[in-house]
Amino acid sequence: MNKKSYWLSISMFVLILIWTVYYYAMRYTGGFADLKDRVICGAVALICVAFIVKRTIDFLKNKKS
């Protein structure tokens, strides 16, 4: 993959992570957050963080090569 696609995918996952945190914060402060929100938002956040770390590591490995 080229450099641009790495940063595009990282940016996409960062935006999804920001939106997930915002969504959960709005539900929590409104008093509407329940177990389903915690599980879904937690899973999405975990997936986003894992992909951000993986893509960053891949980028750094290919940069050194």
Beta strands, then each sheet from edge to edge (+ up, - down):
end
